[in-house]
Amino acid sequence: MVLVMHDDIIVLVVPCVTYRSLADVMFHMISQNAAGRTALLIPLLDVLTNVFACEKYEKRRGVLMHHANLVWADAQRHIGNDSDLADVSCRNSRLRRTLTDGELGVIGELGL
């Protein structure tokens, strides 16, 4: 946190934003509202997969994986329909393949 003072009085407070804090704010709000909703969890995993394909910094990838794990755990807890859970599982697997094989692994899976 950065404090700007003028005449011994704090006139401006600027919080320090980190990649983790930014991701936490973005993904927690979305995932809380997506609990058990296949139509929201699948696009969330797709977005995380696309970001994984571009992100090369291990620390940032760890932050993204934390949120992917939360999404998958939520799906396992709250989705009662086996077909819907299978769809989310497929997207979760694709995300993990992207983590290990990069975007080429996903492109190969899609037959492109």
C-alpha positions as CSV (number, residue, x, y, z in Angstrom):
1,M,0.0,0.0,0.0
2,V,1.3,3.4,-0.9
3,L,0.3,6.4,1.2
4,V,0.7,9.9,0.0
5,M,0.9,12.5,2.7
6,H,0.6,16.3,2.6
7,D,1.3,18.3,5.8
8,D,1.4,15.0,7.8
9,I,-2.1,14.1,6.6
10,I,-2.8,11.1,4.4
11,V,-4.4,12.5,1.2
12,L,-4.2,9.4,-1.0
13,V,-4.1,5.6,-0.3
14,V,-3.2,3.4,-3.2
15,P,-3.4,-0.4,-2.6
16,C,-0.7,-2.6,-4.1
17,V,-2.3,-4.8,-6.7
18,T,-0.6,-8.2,-7.4
19,Y,-1.5,-10.7,-10.0
20,R,-2.9,-13.0,-7.3
21,S,-5.0,-10.3,-5.7
22,L,-6.4,-9.2,-9.1
23,A,-7.2,-12.8,-10.1
24,D,-8.8,-13.5,-6.7
25,V,-11.1,-10.5,-7.0
26,M,-12.1,-11.4,-10.6
27,F,-12.5,-15.2,-10.2
28,H,-14.0,-15.4,-6.8
29,M,-17.0,-13.2,-7.6
30,I,-17.6,-15.1,-10.9
31,S,-17.1,-18.6,-9.4
32,Q,-19.4,-17.8,-6.4
33,N,-22.2,-16.9,-8.8
34,A,-21.5,-19.8,-11.1
35,A,-21.7,-22.5,-8.3
36,G,-23.3,-25.6,-9.9
37,R,-24.1,-23.8,-13.2
38,T,-22.6,-25.8,-16.0
39,A,-23.3,-23.0,-18.5
40,L,-21.1,-20.6,-16.5
41,L,-18.4,-23.1,-15.3
42,I,-17.5,-24.3,-18.9
43,P,-16.8,-20.8,-20.2
44,L,-14.8,-20.0,-17.1
45,L,-12.6,-23.1,-17.6
46,D,-12.3,-22.1,-21.3
47,V,-11.1,-18.6,-20.4
48,L,-8.6,-20.1,-17.9
49,T,-7.4,-22.5,-20.6
50,N,-6.8,-19.7,-23.0
51,V,-4.9,-17.7,-20.5
52,F,-2.8,-20.7,-19.6
53,A,-1.9,-21.1,-23.2
54,C,-0.4,-17.6,-23.2
55,E,1.0,-17.3,-19.7
56,K,4.6,-18.4,-19.3
57,Y,5.4,-17.3,-15.7
58,E,5.2,-20.2,-13.3
59,K,4.0,-18.1,-10.4
60,R,1.1,-16.7,-12.4
61,R,0.3,-20.2,-13.7
62,G,0.1,-21.3,-10.1
63,V,-2.5,-18.6,-9.4
64,L,-4.5,-19.7,-12.4
65,M,-4.3,-23.3,-11.5
66,H,-5.6,-22.5,-8.0
67,H,-8.7,-21.0,-9.5
68,A,-9.1,-23.9,-12.0
69,N,-9.0,-26.3,-9.1
70,L,-11.7,-24.3,-7.3
71,V,-13.9,-24.4,-10.3
72,W,-13.5,-28.2,-10.7
73,A,-14.1,-28.8,-7.0
74,D,-17.2,-26.7,-7.2
75,A,-18.5,-28.6,-10.2
76,Q,-17.9,-32.0,-8.5
77,R,-19.8,-30.8,-5.4
78,H,-22.7,-29.1,-7.0
79,I,-23.5,-30.6,-10.5
80,G,-25.8,-33.5,-10.1
81,N,-26.4,-34.2,-13.8
82,D,-23.8,-36.8,-14.9
83,S,-23.8,-35.5,-18.5
84,D,-23.2,-31.9,-17.4
85,L,-20.4,-33.0,-15.0
86,A,-18.8,-34.9,-17.9
87,D,-18.8,-31.8,-20.0
88,V,-17.1,-29.8,-17.3
89,S,-14.6,-32.6,-16.7
90,C,-13.7,-32.5,-20.4
91,R,-13.0,-28.8,-20.2
92,N,-11.0,-29.4,-17.0
93,S,-8.9,-32.1,-18.7
94,R,-8.3,-29.7,-21.7
95,L,-7.1,-27.1,-19.3
96,R,-4.6,-29.5,-17.7
97,R,-3.4,-30.7,-21.1
98,T,-2.7,-27.1,-22.0
99,L,-0.7,-26.7,-18.8
100,T,1.5,-29.7,-19.7
101,D,1.5,-29.6,-23.5
102,G,0.8,-25.9,-24.3
103,E,-1.7,-24.7,-26.8
104,L,-0.5,-27.4,-29.4
105,G,-1.9,-30.1,-27.1
106,V,-5.3,-28.6,-27.2
107,I,-5.2,-27.9,-30.9
108,G,-4.3,-31.6,-31.6
109,E,-7.2,-32.7,-29.4
110,L,-9.7,-30.5,-31.3
111,G,-8.4,-31.9,-34.6
112,L,-7.3,-28.6,-36.0
